[in-house]
Amino acid sequence: MNLALDILTIVAVSLGAIFFLAGTVGLLRFPDTLTRLHALTKADNLGLGLVVLGLLPQVSAPLAALGLLAVWLLALLSGATVGQLLAGTASAPDQDRAETPARHAGASHD
Amino acid sequence: MTRPKGAHSLIRVVVARWSAFFGFWLLLAGPGLNESVAKGLTTDLAANLAVGLLAAVAATWVSLRLLPPTPGRLHLAALARLALHFFWQSIVAGVDVARRAFDPRLPLKPGDLTFPTRLPPGTERAAFGAITSLMPGTLPVGTDDHDRLLYHCLDLDQPVAAGLARDEALMMRVRRGGNDRDD
């Protein structure tokens, strides 16, 4: 029984690490900010979920298991929220680009 | 009995939220409750708990400012269906994006999509945004001038709009009830 749980831990945590790696590979290979955000939010969420799943059989007290789940939930919530905020900022760079030359032009007059 | 009904429900909301936040604090900060039970209430434990109690009060106050209680109840069966759907789809999303990242040909067809939503602005729309940001191939980037949601998609060949419509229908039922056949 213990052996089975240990195997579950090893498999789940290793799979989790692979998804974290996938998120990083996506961050490096995907073409722009928005597609990179896709890779980070979705792959890391699943990676963390698998790491937490793998650690659950190893906890000594039920409260610690709830704590692990709480950490995953908070990371999920913050990842989803920050992902949206970054996407909103990244998808409106046209205004900045339109403004920047004007500011530079203004500065060069001084 | 003489109190107005609104005050009663506000007290209920405050108590429920404060308990939830304090429970969360106990889970995450975990001030060694198991060892302390044997020793009784030491000054250390009392100081720790005081911090937690105050933190929960602050969190409750902020949550009431940012997320005022809305009337009406949640349909728990619909919430469970949404949670299950979300759980499964977020696995699909992670596998999908990992497959694309590792594929040597990098199969992406990114593009934008506008999604006219029936969800009211505020909490429900924010929750919808958070949920769909972890669904396969969709990332909410904002709202346009016509109050439609803007999405960035990883692969426009995927049935992205259909997926969003399904998520939205599940989300609507959490507040309003109804079954699978009513849309």
Interface residues (C-beta under 8 A of the other chain):
Chain A: I18 F19 A22 G23 V25 G26 R29 F30 P31 D32 L34 T35 L37 H38 A39 T41 K42 A43 N45 L46 G47 G49 A61 L63 A64 L66 G67 A70 V71 L74 L76 L77 G79 A80 T81 G83 Q84 A87 G88 A90 S91 A92
Chain B: F24 L27 L28 G30 L33 N34 S90 I91 A93 G94 V95 D96 V97 A98 R100 A101 F102 L106 L108 P110 G129 A130 I131 S133 L134 P136 G137 L139 P140 V141 G142 L150 H152 L154
